[in-house]
Amino acid sequence: MKPPRLAHKLSGALANTILALALWGLASHSAAVETFTATTGADKSAKTKKSKQGKAPKPPTDKGSSENQAERDKRMLRECRGRPNAGACEGYAS
């Protein structure tokens, strides 16, 4: 009896993999369909009326570095001392 060729083994493994993926996809799809419940327009309006209690407060937003112009000028003079007058140090270097 002849042993099966490599191409035959690979095609069988490929077919098994495709079948397993198809069954897995079908199972996950059917689970999603079972958990779905339809609502009517009357159900939606009743739910929204019950749950409206007020708006949630907004989280605080970041205002940036919170450094004013005078503080920035002082910092730039300090950091740019002895550097070439170019880039961020333009106008601050001495």
C-alpha positions in Angstrom: 0.0 0.0 0.0 1.3 3.4 -0.9 1.7 6.1 1.7 -0.3 9.3 1.1 1.5 12.1 -0.6 2.3 15.4 1.1 -0.1 17.4 -1.0 -2.9 15.1 -0.1 -2.1 15.5 3.6 -2.0 19.3 3.3 -5.3 19.6 1.4 -7.0 17.5 4.1 -5.6 19.7 6.9 -6.7 22.8 5.0 -10.2 21.4 4.5 -10.4 20.6 8.3 -9.2 24.1 9.2 -11.8 25.7 6.9 -14.6 23.6 8.3 -13.6 24.4 11.9 -13.5 28.1 11.2 -16.9 28.0 9.4 -18.5 26.1 12.4 -17.0 28.5 14.9 -18.3 31.5 13.0 -21.7 29.9 12.7 -21.8 29.2 16.4 -20.8 32.8 17.4 -23.4 34.2 14.9 -26.2 32.0 16.3 -25.3 33.1 19.9 -25.6 36.7 18.9 -29.0 36.1 17.3 -30.4 34.4 20.4 -29.5 37.3 22.7 -31.0 40.0 20.4 -34.3 41.4 21.6 -36.4 43.8 19.5 -38.0 46.8 21.0 -40.9 48.8 19.8 -41.3 52.5 19.7 -43.5 52.4 22.8 -40.9 50.5 24.8 -38.1 53.0 23.8 -40.1 56.0 25.0 -41.0 54.4 28.3 -37.4 53.5 29.0 -36.1 57.0 28.2 -38.6 58.7 30.4 -37.7 56.5 33.4 -33.9 56.9 33.0 -33.8 60.7 32.5 -32.6 62.1 35.8 -30.2 64.7 34.7 -27.0 65.1 32.9 -23.8 63.8 34.3 -21.1 66.4 35.1 -18.4 67.0 32.5 -14.9 65.8 33.5 -12.4 68.6 33.9 -10.5 69.5 30.8 -6.7 70.1 30.7 -6.0 73.8 30.3 -2.4 73.2 29.1 0.8 74.0 30.9 -1.0 76.7 33.1 2.1 78.9 32.6 1.3 82.6 32.0 3.3 84.9 29.7 5.4 86.4 32.4 6.4 83.0 33.8 7.3 81.8 30.3 9.5 84.9 29.6 11.4 84.4 32.8 11.9 80.7 32.1 13.0 81.3 28.5 15.6 83.9 29.7 16.9 81.4 32.2 17.0 78.4 29.9 18.4 80.2 26.8 21.3 82.0 28.5 24.5 81.3 26.5 22.7 79.6 23.6 22.5 80.7 20.0 19.6 83.1 19.2 17.6 80.6 17.1 14.6 78.3 17.4 12.7 78.5 20.7 15.4 80.8 22.1 15.0 83.5 19.4 14.7 86.8 21.2 15.7 85.3 24.6 19.3 84.4 24.2 22.0 86.8 25.2 
